[in-house]
Amino acid sequence: MTGRKVLIVLLLVLALLVLTAWRNPNPSWIKDIWRKLPVHPDRKYNRRTLSSIEQVIIHHSAGPTTQTPLSIAQYHVGPNHISNEGIPGIAYHYIIDRKANVFHTQDLKNISWHVSGQNTRSIGICFIGDYDQLEPTEMQILQLTKLIQYLNRKLGRKLQISGHRDYSTKTCPGKFTDLEQVRQKLNY
Ligand SMILES: [Zn+2]
């Protein structure tokens, strides 16, 4: 190929990449499913601007590793939820399952209810599984750090990293989840 043809091919590839990024704002390793998850028929979350987000709060589902984003969403919005009437939508903005798949499960602009008193300024990220019993896999920790790195870049600031336990008497995200290791990996 001549230099000119190579240049044209490169420009086409670049245009395709830009178009793909514009159509799908999340990177391909994040499975964007939040528009497809069930929501409460009557209740709605309050909204926020992305500028009010200052931290990520890590959770675990404290259930079997076979849970899925869908089963968690169904539980949160349904009548069996601890609230007795269900909450407006799934509490977590992101979920990392046992196989380390990363799911985007809630609109970042929705102030979903995952930690009382912290919701307006926080993003909720949940590991599927009970990490009072199991250790998170290396892959799960790696995906969590990658996700926080991505969110820091997307929001243009270094988000504080907390566990639900920092704001409650619960052990959440489980006694085997070492958030200090995550902070170190990210050079916090
Ligand atoms: Zn929690």
Residues whose N, C-alpha, C, O or C-beta is under 5 A from the ligand:
A	BS01	ZN	I58 H59 H60 H114 H164 C172
